[in-house]
């Protein structure tokens, strides 16, 4: 049994490091003979350094590739025109306050009606439904599953507490448009039901996947996926709250744009299976130019080193 000495360790390590350069080569000697031939070359120390740098580069690219490929979250950029938008609080984070001017308030589930102006602050455990069919009024409905107050309105001289079921009616036109910032868990579009007179639906839109390049740190964006009439879209298992805004004027429905992160984007289509949008390994590799460049550079360095070594041992 051979004694494990520093020299033997060095020779075994060199055999391992140089062994990769025997791949796809029709050479008349083994990996041990290949290593021994290199050790007789006058450029052996330079070859050892170059091969060591090659392996370090390979390890670096593999590490950043794995870190990049195994990132669970996908960033979604959504733009759509929809007649209904649902917003829920993300992990009890606060809603963005809205400034309302001369809107109709329906308190206690419509039993009380009044005109009001002020800043609307929605409570954390509240579901917000924003609906507008065609060019009709915009309805903001606030509902609490726990029967807790859904928030309050701060007017110029008082704070008005809201019940567990409140609604607000806004009149929108070209001269009276609204821009509403939104934060939370978004769902755009509604379910198309059979034998229903008129349900609020999504008109059109698109979803684009974005992600950061592993090496460059710059965002790339994939080709947008089209949302069709009647679709419903939401982000599955969101990791952050989505953020964006809603714009309402005299156009049909409401224009909404937002971005958010999560495991997958889900498109529910009438009488069809769910369409899952996710940033796959191949999508990431195909769109990250910096990572592709590193792998191509590694392949080129591999081929060049094989040529240099072959020249020096023949």
Wavefront OBJ file of the C-alpha trace (Angstrom):
o trace
v 0.000 0.000 0.000
v 1.397 3.324 -1.035
v 2.048 5.828 1.701
v 0.011 9.016 1.363
v 2.622 11.729 0.948
v 2.409 15.304 -0.259
v 3.900 14.230 -3.577
v 1.327 11.484 -4.037
v -1.489 13.880 -3.157
v -0.191 16.377 -5.711
v 0.069 13.689 -8.401
v -3.469 12.388 -7.758
v -4.837 15.930 -7.754
v -3.065 16.717 -11.019
v -4.428 13.521 -12.542
v -7.948 14.547 -11.547
v -7.622 18.161 -12.734
v -6.114 17.228 -16.082
v -8.360 14.218 -16.620
v -11.221 16.336 -17.955
v -9.074 17.312 -20.942
v -9.004 13.672 -22.087
v -12.727 13.764 -22.857
v -13.646 13.340 -26.517
v -9.979 12.741 -27.329
v -8.689 9.654 -29.157
v -5.334 9.413 -27.359
v -3.188 6.274 -27.058
v -2.544 6.650 -23.317
v -4.340 6.656 -19.984
v -5.018 9.549 -17.620
v -1.888 8.625 -15.615
v 0.295 8.670 -18.726
v -1.378 11.906 -19.789
v -0.441 13.500 -16.454
v 3.126 12.178 -16.634
v 3.607 13.579 -20.135
v 2.464 16.999 -18.897
v 4.931 16.818 -15.980
v 7.769 16.470 -18.512
v 6.727 19.567 -20.462
v 8.919 22.700 -20.034
v 5.643 24.650 -19.627
v 4.250 22.363 -16.936
v 3.915 25.081 -14.260
v 2.080 27.381 -16.655
v -0.210 24.508 -17.657
v -0.927 23.745 -14.002
v -1.808 27.403 -13.349
v -4.057 27.638 -16.413
v -5.850 24.421 -15.563
v -6.286 25.553 -11.948
v -7.805 28.837 -13.165
v -10.100 26.881 -15.476
v -11.438 24.789 -12.593
v -11.932 27.893 -10.435
v -13.889 29.516 -13.263
v -15.963 26.370 -13.680
v -16.751 26.283 -9.955
v -17.681 29.987 -9.976
v -20.040 29.617 -12.949
v -21.681 26.515 -11.473
v -22.281 28.269 -8.125
v -23.865 31.389 -9.615
v -25.846 29.279 -12.091
v -27.293 27.121 -9.315
v -28.096 30.167 -7.205
v -29.751 31.769 -10.225
v -31.640 28.712 -11.444
v -32.957 27.633 -8.026
v -34.439 31.047 -7.175
v -38.056 30.159 -6.372
v -39.655 33.541 -6.988
v -40.723 34.868 -10.352
v -41.392 38.565 -10.983
v -44.564 39.230 -12.963
v -45.395 42.481 -14.756
v -49.120 42.665 -15.447
v -51.031 45.149 -17.594
v -54.730 44.644 -18.249
v -58.136 46.185 -18.782
v -60.619 44.602 -16.431
v -64.082 45.261 -15.067
v -63.262 43.758 -11.679
v -60.166 43.799 -9.465
v -59.896 42.115 -6.070
v -57.283 43.197 -3.517
v -56.448 41.426 -0.250
v -53.883 42.423 2.338
v -50.491 40.713 2.119
v -49.468 39.368 5.539
v -51.484 42.083 7.282
v -49.593 44.898 5.592
v -51.386 48.243 5.314
v -53.398 49.318 2.272
v -52.542 52.498 0.410
v -54.921 55.335 1.461
v -57.192 56.748 -1.268
v -58.431 60.308 -1.581
v -62.134 60.335 -2.470
v -63.996 63.465 -3.551
v -67.796 63.788 -3.538
v -68.485 60.060 -3.737
v -71.630 58.251 -2.677
v -71.207 56.129 0.436
v -73.423 53.111 1.115
v -72.963 52.234 4.786
v -74.186 49.163 6.677
v -74.426 47.107 3.450
v -76.422 49.787 1.649
v -78.921 50.655 4.359
v -77.504 54.190 4.763
v -76.596 56.553 1.900
v -74.613 59.801 1.983
v -72.146 61.941 0.001
v -68.664 62.138 1.429
v -65.152 63.438 0.721
v -61.975 62.467 2.522
v -59.107 60.019 2.754
v -60.146 56.368 2.837
v -57.924 54.087 4.927
v -58.810 50.404 4.548
v -58.229 48.030 7.482
v -55.709 45.204 7.083
v -58.065 42.214 7.231
v -60.396 43.581 4.559
v -61.126 42.415 1.030
v -61.449 45.199 -1.535
v -63.541 44.694 -4.678
v -63.316 47.358 -7.385
v -65.899 46.907 -10.133
v -66.926 48.829 -13.216
v -69.018 47.311 -15.978
v -68.555 49.133 -19.261
v -68.520 52.889 -18.656
v -70.877 52.820 -15.685
v -70.039 53.932 -12.154
v -67.003 52.610 -10.307
v -67.934 50.611 -7.229
v -65.496 50.070 -4.361
v -66.830 47.448 -1.965
v -65.118 46.721 1.354
v -65.911 43.509 3.170
v -64.592 41.870 6.342
v -64.990 38.144 6.947
v -64.566 38.690 10.699
v -67.312 41.359 10.864
v -64.651 43.824 12.019
v -64.730 47.473 10.844
v -63.272 47.785 7.331
v -61.439 51.046 8.050
v -62.219 54.733 8.354
v -62.537 57.958 6.376
v -60.642 61.027 7.532
v -62.501 64.172 6.486
v -61.439 67.765 7.108
v -62.962 67.800 10.580
v -63.676 64.241 11.704
v -62.792 60.580 11.492
v -65.648 58.350 10.363
v -65.416 54.694 11.336
v -66.728 52.256 8.733
v -68.834 49.168 9.378
v -68.000 45.621 8.309
v -69.737 46.131 4.933
v -69.250 49.383 3.034
v -69.462 50.489 -0.603
v -68.557 53.661 -2.471
v -69.819 54.784 -5.885
v -67.525 56.936 -8.045
v -68.530 58.713 -11.238
v -65.644 58.594 -13.737
v -65.358 60.451 -17.037
v -62.742 62.081 -19.263
v -62.872 65.199 -17.081
v -63.188 63.288 -13.801
v -60.652 60.431 -13.920
v -59.197 58.494 -10.989
v -55.730 57.103 -10.322
v -55.744 54.679 -7.404
v -52.404 53.277 -6.122
v -52.697 49.664 -5.035
v -50.673 47.353 -2.771
v -51.612 43.829 -1.757
v -52.569 40.478 -3.253
v -54.229 41.106 -6.625
v -56.748 39.130 -8.622
v -57.907 40.584 -11.930
v -60.903 39.346 -13.865
v -63.943 37.455 -12.669
v -65.549 34.092 -13.201
v -67.774 33.708 -16.244
v -70.909 31.922 -15.079
v -73.514 30.135 -17.127
v -77.037 31.605 -17.278
v -75.843 34.923 -15.810
v -77.042 38.230 -17.219
v -73.821 40.250 -17.027
v -70.812 39.450 -14.887
v -67.790 41.794 -14.680
v -64.947 40.270 -16.711
v -61.423 40.947 -17.889
v -61.248 42.445 -21.385
v -57.604 41.981 -22.352
v -54.059 42.287 -21.051
v -50.646 40.696 -20.863
v -48.294 39.096 -18.337
v -44.522 39.336 -18.747
v -41.980 37.431 -16.653
v -38.928 39.320 -15.422
v -35.864 38.261 -13.475
v -32.386 39.462 -12.604
v -29.403 38.189 -14.521
v -27.112 36.006 -12.418
v -23.929 37.876 -13.302
v -25.035 41.250 -14.651
v -27.709 41.914 -12.024
v -29.821 43.556 -14.745
v -33.465 42.676 -15.272
v -34.588 40.906 -18.418
v -38.171 40.407 -19.613
v -39.698 37.549 -21.551
v -42.203 37.870 -24.372
v -45.542 38.904 -22.772
v -48.253 36.247 -22.534
v -51.629 37.566 -23.713
v -54.670 37.575 -21.427
v -57.887 36.931 -23.324
v -61.471 38.048 -22.831
v -62.944 36.431 -19.717
v -59.622 35.308 -18.186
v -58.822 35.530 -14.505
v -55.242 36.040 -13.294
v -53.511 35.897 -9.919
v -50.061 35.125 -8.514
v -49.838 31.821 -6.655
v -48.141 31.887 -3.229
v -46.954 35.510 -3.448
v -43.698 36.248 -1.615
v -44.175 40.033 -1.579
v -47.147 42.307 -1.964
v -47.938 43.384 -5.500
v -47.790 47.098 -6.251
v -49.204 49.207 -9.040
v -52.143 51.458 -9.825
v -55.608 51.598 -11.374
v -56.616 54.278 -13.860
v -60.276 55.012 -14.597
v -61.645 57.508 -17.122
v -64.339 57.355 -19.830
v -62.872 54.167 -21.356
v -64.376 50.738 -20.850
v -63.651 49.089 -17.522
v -60.468 49.964 -15.632
v -56.845 50.017 -16.709
v -54.630 48.246 -14.154
v -50.900 47.678 -14.029
v -48.931 46.015 -11.237
v -45.946 43.807 -10.518
v -45.458 41.103 -7.936
v -43.451 38.008 -7.057
v -44.527 34.455 -6.366
v -44.238 30.773 -7.237
v -46.316 30.961 -10.402
v -48.786 33.075 -12.333
v -52.161 31.377 -12.824
v -54.539 32.119 -15.685
v -57.999 30.627 -15.244
v -59.845 30.367 -18.556
v -63.510 29.543 -19.075
v -64.070 25.763 -19.254
v -60.351 25.122 -19.633
v -57.460 23.942 -17.512
v -55.434 26.505 -15.598
v -52.476 27.962 -17.480
v -49.382 28.148 -15.259
v -46.765 30.790 -16.056
v -43.398 30.199 -14.434
v -39.783 31.090 -15.040
v -38.298 27.710 -15.935
v -34.605 26.800 -16.014
v -34.548 27.024 -19.788
v -36.313 30.387 -19.781
v -33.736 31.761 -17.364
v -30.784 30.425 -19.321
v -32.209 31.605 -22.642
v -32.738 35.192 -21.473
v -29.680 35.804 -19.286
v -27.095 36.928 -21.823
v -24.357 37.392 -19.201
v -24.682 33.799 -17.982
v -24.689 32.491 -21.549
v -21.525 34.488 -22.217
v -19.796 32.930 -19.185
v -20.673 29.400 -20.315
v -19.554 30.106 -23.881
v -16.318 31.603 -22.545
v -15.792 28.461 -20.440
v -16.304 26.216 -23.478
v -13.854 28.320 -25.495
v -11.287 28.206 -22.655
v -11.729 24.426 -22.421
v -11.099 23.961 -26.151
v -8.089 26.293 -26.102
v -6.526 24.551 -23.107
v -6.999 21.139 -24.733
v -5.185 22.418 -27.802
v -2.328 23.964 -25.754
v -1.885 20.805 -23.668
v -1.967 18.574 -26.763
v 0.733 20.680 -28.424
v 2.973 20.514 -25.356
v 2.802 16.754 -24.805
v 3.161 15.481 -28.357
l 1 2 3 4 5 6 7 8 9 10 11 12 13 14 15 16 17 18 19 20 21 22 23 24 25 26 27 28 29 30 31 32 33 34 35 36 37 38 39 40 41 42 43 44 45 46 47 48 49 50 51 52 53 54 55 56 57 58 59 60 61 62 63 64 65 66 67 68 69 70 71 72 73 74 75 76 77 78 79 80 81 82 83 84 85 86 87 88 89 90 91 92 93 94 95 96 97 98 99 100 101 102 103 104 105 106 107 108 109 110 111 112 113 114 115 116 117 118 119 120 121 122 123 124 125 126 127 128 129 130 131 132 133 134 135 136 137 138 139 140 141 142 143 144 145 146 147 148 149 150 151 152 153 154 155 156 157 158 159 160 161 162 163 164 165 166 167 168 169 170 171 172 173 174 175 176 177 178 179 180 181 182 183 184 185 186 187 188 189 190 191 192 193 194 195 196 197 198 199 200 201 202 203 204 205 206 207 208 209 210 211 212 213 214 215 216 217 218 219 220 221 222 223 224 225 226 227 228 229 230 231 232 233 234 235 236 237 238 239 240 241 242 243 244 245 246 247 248 249 250 251 252 253 254 255 256 257 258 259 260 261 262 263 264 265 266 267 268 269 270 271 272 273 274 275 276 277 278 279 280 281 282 283 284 285 286 287 288 289 290 291 292 293 294 295 296 297 298 299 300 301 302 303 304 305 306 307 308 309 310 311 312 313 314
